[in-house]
Amino acid sequence: MSYTEQEKKQALCQQSETTLRILRVVLISIIIF
């Protein structure tokens, strides 16, 4: 099973999106509490 370049890029984009969401939630909770 070898991934194509496009699939790799998509996976990286999804990972960065989820990490950004988590960071945003953490920052918001820190500001609120």
Phi, psi and omega in degrees: 000110177243133181276146175277164181301320182296317180297320178299313180299317180299316180297317179297318179299316180297318181298313182295324179297313182293321180294322178297318179298315180298315180299318180299314180298317180297314180299315180299316181294325178294318181295318183290314185267000000 
